[in-house]
Amino acid sequence: MDKLQAKKIFESLASGIRLDVFRLLVKHAPTGLVAGEIAALLDLPPNNLSFHLKAMTHAGLINVIQEGRYQRYRAHLTLMQSLIDYLTAECCTADPEQCFDASKTSICCESD
């Protein structure tokens, strides 16, 4: 992960709706949800949700696959783990004993 990619992810998550969508998809990992389920669970109008899903897909935060006439969205957990690793890569370089064990903080339910 580089600074530009991290910035792109944070910019996408700066929207409250997108943050809610991502957290919902993490909760439903690894199977994900179709757009109509997301809209119903978050009480969002479908056209509003479509705009946010497109932006999140473009940022790489979510993956989408076609299932017949529906699109299933899944949180890109590997990317989120890479972001966490990027943010904590130099944690406590001066005093490593003060740091948390990053190997114990990985995201569950990997899904790409």
C-alpha positions as CSV (number, residue, x, y, z in Angstrom):
1,M,0.0,0.0,0.0
2,D,1.2,3.5,-0.7
3,K,0.2,6.9,0.5
4,L,-2.0,7.7,-2.6
5,Q,-4.0,4.5,-2.2
6,A,-4.4,5.0,1.5
7,K,-5.6,8.6,0.9
8,K,-8.1,7.3,-1.7
9,I,-9.6,4.8,0.8
10,F,-9.9,7.4,3.5
11,E,-11.6,9.8,1.2
12,S,-14.1,7.2,0.2
13,L,-14.8,6.3,3.9
14,A,-15.2,10.0,4.8
15,S,-18.9,9.7,3.9
16,G,-21.1,8.5,6.7
17,I,-23.2,6.4,4.3
18,R,-20.2,4.7,2.9
19,L,-18.8,4.0,6.3
20,D,-22.2,2.4,7.2
21,V,-22.2,0.3,4.0
22,F,-18.6,-0.9,4.6
23,R,-19.3,-1.9,8.2
24,L,-22.5,-3.7,7.2
25,L,-20.6,-5.6,4.5
26,V,-17.9,-6.5,7.0
27,K,-20.7,-7.8,9.3
28,H,-22.0,-10.0,6.4
29,A,-18.6,-11.3,5.3
30,P,-17.7,-13.4,3.5
31,T,-21.0,-13.8,1.6
32,G,-21.8,-10.1,1.2
33,L,-25.2,-8.6,0.3
34,V,-27.0,-7.6,-2.9
35,A,-27.8,-3.9,-3.3
36,G,-31.4,-4.2,-2.4
37,E,-30.5,-5.9,0.9
38,I,-28.1,-3.1,1.7
39,A,-30.6,-0.4,0.9
40,A,-33.3,-2.1,3.0
41,L,-31.0,-2.7,6.0
42,L,-29.7,0.9,6.0
43,D,-33.0,2.5,4.9
44,L,-31.5,4.2,1.9
45,P,-33.1,5.0,-1.4
46,P,-31.7,2.7,-4.2
47,N,-30.5,5.6,-6.4
48,N,-28.6,7.2,-3.5
49,L,-27.0,3.8,-2.6
50,S,-26.0,3.1,-6.2
51,F,-23.9,6.3,-6.2
52,H,-22.1,5.3,-3.0
53,L,-21.5,1.7,-4.1
54,K,-19.9,2.9,-7.4
55,A,-17.6,5.2,-5.5
56,M,-16.6,2.5,-3.0
57,T,-16.0,0.0,-5.8
58,H,-13.8,2.6,-7.6
59,A,-11.8,3.1,-4.4
60,G,-11.3,-0.7,-4.1
61,L,-13.2,-0.9,-0.8
62,I,-15.7,-3.4,-2.1
63,N,-15.9,-6.0,-4.7
64,V,-19.0,-6.7,-6.8
65,I,-20.0,-9.8,-8.8
66,Q,-23.0,-10.3,-11.0
67,E,-25.5,-12.9,-9.9
68,G,-28.1,-13.1,-12.5
69,R,-29.8,-9.8,-12.5
70,Y,-28.4,-8.8,-9.1
71,Q,-25.1,-7.5,-8.0
72,R,-23.5,-8.9,-4.8
73,Y,-21.2,-6.6,-2.9
74,R,-18.5,-7.8,-0.5
75,A,-16.1,-5.8,1.7
76,H,-12.5,-6.1,0.4
77,L,-11.1,-7.2,3.7
78,T,-7.6,-7.9,2.4
79,L,-7.4,-4.2,1.3
80,M,-8.5,-3.0,4.7
81,Q,-5.9,-5.3,6.4
82,S,-3.3,-3.7,4.1
83,L,-4.4,-0.3,5.1
84,I,-4.2,-1.2,8.8
85,D,-0.7,-2.7,8.2
86,Y,0.3,0.5,6.3
87,L,-0.9,2.7,9.2
88,T,0.9,0.6,11.9
89,A,4.1,-0.4,10.0
90,E,6.3,1.8,12.0
91,C,4.5,1.6,15.3
92,C,6.7,2.3,18.3
93,T,10.0,2.0,16.3
94,A,11.8,3.7,19.1
95,D,10.4,1.2,21.7
96,P,8.9,-1.9,20.2
97,E,8.0,-3.4,23.6
98,Q,5.4,-0.7,24.0
99,C,3.6,-1.7,20.8
100,F,0.7,-4.0,20.4
101,D,1.1,-7.3,18.6
102,A,-0.1,-6.5,15.0
103,S,-0.1,-10.2,14.1
104,K,-3.0,-10.7,16.5
105,T,-5.2,-8.0,15.0
106,S,-5.9,-9.4,11.5
107,I,-9.3,-9.1,10.1
108,C,-11.4,-12.2,10.1
109,C,-13.3,-13.8,7.2
110,E,-10.9,-12.9,4.3
111,S,-12.8,-12.4,1.1
112,D,-11.7,-11.0,-2.3
